[in-house]
Protein backbone atom coordinates (compact mmCIF):
# COMPACT_ATOMS: atom_id res chain seq x y z
CA UNK A 1 0.00 0.00 0.00
CA UNK A 2 1.13 3.55 -0.79
CA UNK A 3 0.10 6.60 1.24
CA UNK A 4 -0.28 9.83 -0.71
CA UNK A 5 0.20 12.88 1.54
CA UNK A 6 -0.71 16.43 0.54
CA UNK A 7 -0.80 19.53 2.73
CA UNK A 8 -3.50 21.73 1.23
CA UNK A 9 -3.35 25.43 2.06
CA UNK A 10 -6.78 26.74 1.13
CA UNK A 11 -7.19 30.45 0.40
CA UNK A 12 -8.44 31.97 3.69
CA UNK A 13 -12.17 32.61 3.64
CA UNK A 14 -12.84 29.87 1.08
CA UNK A 15 -12.77 26.90 3.46
CA UNK A 16 -16.55 26.30 3.42
CA UNK A 17 -16.67 26.31 -0.38
CA UNK A 18 -13.65 24.01 -0.49
CA UNK A 19 -15.32 21.56 1.90
CA UNK A 20 -18.50 21.53 -0.21
CA UNK A 21 -16.55 20.92 -3.40
CA UNK A 22 -14.40 18.27 -1.73
CA UNK A 23 -17.63 16.43 -0.79
CA UNK A 24 -18.36 16.21 -4.53
CA UNK A 25 -14.76 15.42 -5.54
CA UNK A 26 -14.25 12.56 -3.12
CA UNK A 27 -16.67 10.43 -5.13
CA UNK A 28 -14.42 10.88 -8.16
CA UNK A 29 -11.29 9.56 -6.46
CA UNK A 30 -13.13 6.75 -4.71
CA UNK A 31 -14.08 5.24 -8.08
CA UNK A 32 -10.51 5.03 -9.37
CA UNK A 33 -8.74 1.68 -9.86
CA UNK A 34 -6.28 1.05 -7.03
CA UNK A 35 -7.99 3.45 -4.61
CA UNK A 36 -8.26 2.10 -1.05
CA UNK A 37 -9.39 4.99 1.17
CA UNK A 38 -8.88 8.66 1.97
CA UNK A 39 -9.13 11.11 4.84
CA UNK A 40 -9.24 14.91 4.82
CA UNK A 41 -8.31 16.60 8.08
CA UNK A 42 -8.34 20.27 9.06
CA UNK A 43 -5.53 21.85 11.07
CA UNK A 44 -6.59 23.23 14.46
CA UNK A 45 -3.83 25.83 14.61
CA UNK A 46 -4.19 26.97 10.98
CA UNK A 47 -7.84 26.50 9.92
CA UNK A 48 -7.06 27.13 6.25
CA UNK A 49 -4.60 24.20 6.20
CA UNK A 50 -5.81 20.68 5.45
CA UNK A 51 -4.10 17.33 5.31
CA UNK A 52 -5.20 14.91 2.60
CA UNK A 53 -4.23 11.26 3.03
CA UNK A 54 -5.08 8.84 0.23
CA UNK A 55 -4.25 5.15 0.30
CA UNK A 56 -3.50 3.52 -3.04
CA UNK A 57 -2.61 -0.06 -3.88
CA UNK A 58 0.40 1.09 -5.93
CA UNK A 59 2.20 4.34 -6.75
CA UNK A 60 1.25 3.86 -10.39
CA UNK A 61 -2.45 3.78 -9.47
CA UNK A 62 -2.12 7.39 -8.35
CA UNK A 63 0.59 8.85 -10.59
CA UNK A 64 -0.25 7.12 -13.87
CA UNK A 65 -3.83 5.99 -13.35
CA UNK A 66 -5.56 8.84 -11.55
CA UNK A 67 -3.50 11.81 -12.73
CA UNK A 68 -3.75 10.75 -16.38
CA UNK A 69 -7.48 10.06 -16.28
CA UNK A 70 -10.50 12.03 -17.45
CA UNK A 71 -11.95 12.00 -13.90
CA UNK A 72 -8.78 13.76 -12.70
CA UNK A 73 -9.74 16.73 -14.87
CA UNK A 74 -13.04 16.96 -12.96
CA UNK A 75 -11.14 16.71 -9.63
CA UNK A 76 -8.77 19.44 -10.77
CA UNK A 77 -11.63 21.73 -11.87
CA UNK A 78 -13.43 21.30 -8.53
CA UNK A 79 -10.44 21.76 -6.21
CA UNK A 80 -7.23 23.19 -7.62
CA UNK A 81 -8.32 26.84 -7.61
CA UNK A 82 -8.59 26.78 -3.79
CA UNK A 83 -4.86 26.21 -3.14
CA UNK A 84 -2.29 28.89 -2.43
CA UNK A 85 0.42 27.80 -2.82
CA UNK A 86 -0.20 24.71 -4.91
CA UNK A 87 0.58 21.68 -2.73
CA UNK A 88 3.49 19.31 -2.98
CA UNK A 89 2.34 15.71 -3.00
CA UNK A 90 4.51 12.96 -1.53
CA UNK A 91 4.12 9.20 -1.37
CA UNK A 92 5.04 6.96 1.55
CA UNK A 93 5.41 3.26 2.14
CA UNK A 94 5.32 1.60 5.55
CA UNK A 95 8.64 0.40 6.95
CA UNK A 96 7.59 -0.47 10.51
CA UNK A 97 3.94 -1.50 10.53
CA UNK A 98 2.11 -1.77 13.81
CA UNK A 99 1.99 -5.27 15.20
CA UNK A 100 -0.43 -6.73 17.70
CA UNK A 101 1.02 -7.03 21.17
C-alpha positions in Angstrom: 0.0 0.0 0.0 1.1 3.6 -0.8 0.1 6.6 1.2 -0.3 9.8 -0.7 0.2 12.9 1.5 -0.7 16.4 0.5 -0.8 19.5 2.7 -3.5 21.7 1.2 -3.3 25.4 2.1 -6.8 26.7 1.1 -7.2 30.4 0.4 -8.4 32.0 3.7 -12.2 32.6 3.6 -12.8 29.9 1.1 -12.8 26.9 3.5 -16.5 26.3 3.4 -16.7 26.3 -0.4 -13.6 24.0 -0.5 -15.3 21.6 1.9 -18.5 21.5 -0.2 -16.5 20.9 -3.4 -14.4 18.3 -1.7 -17.6 16.4 -0.8 -18.4 16.2 -4.5 -14.8 15.4 -5.5 -14.3 12.6 -3.1 -16.7 10.4 -5.1 -14.4 10.9 -8.2 -11.3 9.6 -6.5 -13.1 6.8 -4.7 -14.1 5.2 -8.1 -10.5 5.0 -9.4 -8.7 1.7 -9.9 -6.3 1.1 -7.0 -8.0 3.5 -4.6 -8.3 2.1 -1.1 -9.4 5.0 1.2 -8.9 8.7 2.0 -9.1 11.1 4.8 -9.2 14.9 4.8 -8.3 16.6 8.1 -8.3 20.3 9.1 -5.5 21.8 11.1 -6.6 23.2 14.5 -3.8 25.8 14.6 -4.2 27.0 11.0 -7.8 26.5 9.9 -7.1 27.1 6.2 -4.6 24.2 6.2 -5.8 20.7 5.4 -4.1 17.3 5.3 -5.2 14.9 2.6 -4.2 11.3 3.0 -5.1 8.8 0.2 -4.2 5.2 0.3 -3.5 3.5 -3.0 -2.6 -0.1 -3.9 0.4 1.1 -5.9 2.2 4.3 -6.7 1.2 3.9 -10.4 -2.5 3.8 -9.5 -2.1 7.4 -8.4 0.6 8.9 -10.6 -0.2 7.1 -13.9 -3.8 6.0 -13.4 -5.6 8.8 -11.6 -3.5 11.8 -12.7 -3.8 10.8 -16.4 -7.5 10.1 -16.3 -10.5 12.0 -17.5 -12.0 12.0 -13.9 -8.8 13.8 -12.7 -9.7 16.7 -14.9 -13.0 17.0 -13.0 -11.1 16.7 -9.6 -8.8 19.4 -10.8 -11.6 21.7 -11.9 -13.4 21.3 -8.5 -10.4 21.8 -6.2 -7.2 23.2 -7.6 -8.3 26.8 -7.6 -8.6 26.8 -3.8 -4.9 26.2 -3.1 -2.3 28.9 -2.4 0.4 27.8 -2.8 -0.2 24.7 -4.9 0.6 21.7 -2.7 3.5 19.3 -3.0 2.3 15.7 -3.0 4.5 13.0 -1.5 4.1 9.2 -1.4 5.0 7.0 1.5 5.4 3.3 2.1 5.3 1.6 5.6 8.6 0.4 7.0 7.6 -0.5 10.5 3.9 -1.5 10.5 2.1 -1.8 13.8 2.0 -5.3 15.2 -0.4 -6.7 17.7 1.0 -7.0 21.2 
